[in-house]
Amino acid sequence: MDEKDMKILDFLITDGRKPFTEIAKELKTSESSVRKRVKKMEEEGVIKGYSVMVDTQKMGYNVVAQTGFDTNPEDFLSVAQELCKFEEVKKVFTSTGDHMIMTEIWAKDGKELSEIIFNKIGKIKGIKKVCPAIILEQLK
């Protein structure tokens, strides 16, 4: 990857629907060059896919919680895989730092979040600790 590829990625990270013609114009190159570079990055797995950012409140989810999970070492991977099965769990990451697994959970309100964490997810074998942090506002 070169500097031009990195600039193309910056544009697409900011706006995944930005037309290649606009990217080409800003980079002073051809649209076909941008298209070929993006296709190559897709084929090489640099670009893994495209996603949509949504306003969770407009969808009825008024609580979004970044939630850390600690597990027994032998249950680490099975807990992470089990978390992926819950519809309310939108993202699952394995991590280093304060928690072994980090998730993003969407709920309609605090009561529903409690229900999800304590009566659904909390029953997964191997979970030792659950640490939810409610997001107040996303700035970037």
C-alpha positions, -999 to +999 in steps of 0.1 A: +000+000+000+012+035-008+003+070+002-025+072-024-041+040-011-040+054+024-057+086+013-084+066-006-090+046+027-093+079+046-120+091+023-139+057+025-136+055+063-152+089+065-178+082+039-181+047+025-204+060-002-182+087-015-181+084-053-149+073-069-151+103-092-150+127-062-121+108-046-102+109-080-108+147-083-095+154-048-064+131-054-059+145-090-060+111-105-085+091-127-117+074-115-104+041-130-072+044-109-093+048-077-116+020-087-087-004-094-070+005-062-102-001-042-108-034-059-072-045-051-076-035-015-109-055-013-093-086-029-063-084-005-087-081+025-076-045+035-112-034+029-132-061+046-167-046+039-188-015+041-212-005+069-238+020+078-238+042+109-272+045+125-288+067+151-298+041+177-322+064+194-342+069+162-345+031+161-358+029+196-326+019+214-320+046+240-292+028+258-259+017+242-235+001+265-198-008+259-196-038+282-165-056+293-164-093+303-139-112+322-139-150+320-122-181+332-092-186+309-104-219+296-138-204+287-125-173+270-132-183+233-164-201+240-178-170+259-168-147+230-185-170+205-216-173+227-218-135+229-219-133+191-252-152+192-272-125+210-292-102+187-287-073+212-250-077+211-240-057+181-202-060+183-178-084+200-141-078+204-114-099+222-090-075+239-061-068+262-064-043+290-091-040+315-113-067+301-108-099+281-139-093+259-156-060+249-190-058+234-215-031+223-250-038+235-282-020+224-312-018+246-345+002+246-339+014+282-320+006+314-345-020+325-340-039+292-302-036+295-304-051+330-325-080+317-301-086+288-270-085+310-282-104+341-309-128+328-295-136+294-258-129+289-249-133+326-259-170+325-232-179+300-208-204+316-174-190+324-182-153+328-166-140+360-173-103+357-195-079+337-187-042+335-212-021+315-205+015+306-234+034+291-225+057+262-239+092+268-230+108+234-209+098+204-188+127+193-168+111+165 
